[in-house]
């Protein structure tokens, strides 16, 4: 709405964003090409202005409302296309998109009145849809993060602690579950170990975090020696 005419269409595009930026926050640049109305061409009264406006072309036709007579002295409003008297040109513009902590795939950032211009028309918005890039280690699941963690058979049987580096550089630890007595429990292939508070920050509540889920796979030895076999038989 507003004065000056109808509103033009929105321009929509996808913006690739790293999981790191969605975790830490950051900014991503997007370049767009759009048509603008060259206001300076209205007063091309100097050689410099005339040279600059030589690159401009005629704007798209404008829609004008006219009164048409009908029978019985009646008048009716009709719309018709007329040649525009304005000049238009193309420009490349860089938009800085601020990625807030916890933003997610598919979320939209709206830049009002940044789309293509047309005489007597309010420009539409530029709508950037966030598209999360794949990460080598972390996979996002809502507010949680998921990883695949390979451990040895010894670690699976006797317990383990593994330090890993998070998206912002801090370290966190994944460890096997403990019994009530504090002894490590056996970790089976396919088990999921949960590290509370090491998921994604919640958008609009960045001091709160989801959880991290580590799905375990166990590297079994391809063979055991006679001595190892005897030791295992003695244990079990």
N, C-alpha and C positions, 0 to 999 in steps of 0.2 A: 504494500500500500504506500501511501505518501504522494506528494505532489510530483508532477513531472511525467506521468504516463504509466503504462503497464510495466510489469516486472519481467525482465528477460529470463532465459533459461539458466539453470545452474550448470556449472562445469564440474564433472566428477572424474577423479582419477585415483588409482591405488598408490600408496606410499609405502615402500619397503622399509621396515624398521627392525633393528636388531633386538633380540631378547635382552641384551645388556642395557640398551636405552630404556626399555620398558621396566627394567628392574631399578636402574639408577636414576632415570630421568635424563633428558638431553634434548637436543634440537636437531632436526633434519631439514635440509634444504630441498625444495621442490621448484623446478623451473617450468613455467607455463608460457605458452604463446597465446596472446589474445588480441582481439581487434579493439582499438580505442578510437574515440572521436577526437580528431585533431582540432582542438579549440583555436590554436594559433593560426590556422588557415583562414579563419574568418577575417583576420586583419593581416593579410600577406602584403603589407604595404612597404616593405623594404627588400632589397636584393637578398639579404640573408634569410628572411622569412620565406620569400618566394622559392629560394633554392631548397630550403628544408621541406616545403610543402610540395615540391615537385615529385617527391616519393609517395605522396598520399594519393589515394584513389577515392572515387565516390563511395559514400556509405551505402549500405543496403537501402532499398526502397522503404519509405515510411508509410505508416497507415494513418490516413487522415479521415476524420469524421466530417461529412458534408450533409447539408440539408437538400433533399430532393422534393420537388412539388409532386403532389398526387392529386387525383381528381377531387373536385369539391372544395378546393382551396386548402386542402390538407398538406402538411409538410412532414416528411419522414426522414429520420437520421439514417445514413448509410455510411459504411466504411469503404474506402478505396485506397489502393496503393498509389503513391505519387513518388516521383524522383526526389531523392534527398538533395538538399542544397549543401549539406555538410560533407567534409572530407574525413576519411578514416585511414588509419594505418595499422600495421601489426607491430606489436612490441613483445619482447621477451622479458618476463618478470620473475624474480626469485622470491619465493615465499618461504619464510622461516617457520617451520612447524615445531611447536614446543611439545615434547613428549613428556607427559607427567608420569610420575612413578605409579606403576600398577595398571597403566592403560593396557588394553587388550586388543587382540586381533579382531578386525571388523569395526572397531570404534571409529567414529567420524570426527574430523576437525573441520569447522565451518569458518570460512573467511567471507564475510558479507560484502556484497557489491564489488567483488574482485573478478567477476566473470567478464565476458565480452560486452563491449559497449555498443549502443545503437542510439541514434538521435531520438530524443523524447521518450526514452525508455530507461527504467531503473535497472542497472546491471544485476544479474543474478549472483549467486554465491559460488565460490570455489569450494568444493567439498572433497576433502582428502580422506580416503578410507585406509586405515592402518592395516598393513599386511605383514605379519611377523615372519622374519626370516628364520630358517632352521638353524638350530644351534648344535654344535658338535657333541656336547655332553648333556645339556638340560633339555627336557621336553616340558612344555607347560600344560597343565590340566586345571583350568580355572584359576583359582588363587594358589594352587599347589604346583610344585615342581616335581618332576620324576627323572630318575637316572637309572641306568643299568650298571650294576657293580659286579665285577668278576672277583671271586676269592678262591684261594687254594683249598684243597681237601683238608689240609691241616688246620687252616683258619676256620673252616666250616665245623670241624669237630671240636676244636679246642678254644674257639672264640677269637675275635679279632677287633681291632680298632683301625680305621682308615681315615686319614686327614685328606680333605679335598679343598680346592680353591673355588670360592663362590664367584658369582658374576661381578661383584664389586671388588674382588681381591681378598676379602677376609676368608679365613679358614674355618671349616666346620668339620665335625667328626661323625662318621657313621660307625656304630659299634653293634656287636651281636647282642641279642637279648640276654637278660640276666635272670637267674632264679631268685626267689625270695631271700635265699642265703647269700646272694651276690655272686654266684658262680655262673660263668657263661653257658648258655644253652646251645645246643647243636643248631646250626643254620642249614636249612634244606634248600635245594635248588628251587627257585620260584618264590621263596619267602620274600615278603616286603617288610623292610625295616623303615620306621617312620622317625624322622628328626623334626621335632616340633619347632615352629617359628622360623624355619629355613626355606620357606616357600617364597611366593611373590608378595611384595607389599600390596596392601589393599588400596585401590584407587580411591582417592578422597579421604582415606584413613591410613596414610603411609607409615604410621608408627605401628600398625598391626600387620601381621604376616600370616600367610598360609603355611602349610607344612611341606617338607620334602620327603618323597617316598623313593626308597632305593630297592629295586627288584634285583634279587641275588641270582647269579649263575655260578656254579662251582666247577672249577677245572679239576677233573679227575685224571689221575695218572693213566697212561696207556698200558702200563704193566707194573708189577711189583716183583721185587727180588725174593729169593727163597727166604733170606733173613727177615725181610719185611713181612712176608706171609706168616712166618713162624711167630713174629712179635704180635701180629694182629690176632692170630689164633689164641695166643696166651691171654690177650686182653678180653676177647669175646668168647 
